[in-house]
Amino acid sequence: MKRIPSRSFLLTLVLVAAFISAPVQIIAQENDALTLLKAMSDYVGSQKIIQLAFDSDIEIITPQLEKIQFTNSGEALLKRPDKLRAHRVGGYADVAMVFDGKTASVYGKHINGYARFDAPGGVDDLIHRLREGHGVALPGADLLLSNSYDLLAADVQEAKHIGEGVIDGVACEHLAFRNPDTDWQLWVEAGTDPIPRKLVITSKTMNCAPQYTLRIKHWKTGITPAKKAFAFTPPAGAKMLDAHALIELDELPPEAPEGGTP
């Protein structure tokens, strides 16, 4: 026999629906949003050593307009101006990168292969070189630049301070920005240490508006790295790859449709 929902249950559904559909009041304070973004940039850029852990999600749109999300987790150790160690694990790749200020080494554990290339300069130069020379997107790396504000605010057309949010139990300031091709949101920890806690980038030029999401789970500063933290020794039997093969060590499986990500 078909069960008839109780009156109290139906009333609960009505209240929930009303709550979900209620308009959200947005605090459109552009100067405030840019001020908070600058404070985050100044804080991160002033830290000589940063250790963090993160989760990331990246979406692709199939030719059938189906949205598929791929997830990754990882950690990074940054020592300004010219040392970086990072490790990312996903369903399709297990990748570590070590940068000692002169050479960058990228190792794919899942293929037991590595690539090396000369990279004189600092971490900022390395991020630019990976993007421009090797096609590695690194969408969340902008947050670690020594002066991320200049890049992040360069083509902002609209900025909003949405209000407060909570990420992993941490009170944050919720910021939203609009660029010509993307909308992006940033949650910055409230208080004296404006740590970036979450980043969402939404493409406006692709069907179904795919997104990239980065969540920073752990953040430590002022630690002392291990003596050989930024040295790389290839594992036994690892094969050396051409430096341009680095694009194959990105966050997506090789068969993912091109042009279907933010």
Summary of the structure (lengths in Angstrom):
residues: 262
radius of gyration: 21.0
end to end distance: 49.2
largest distance: 74.5
contacts: 748
relative contact order: 0.21
helix: 23%
strand: 38%
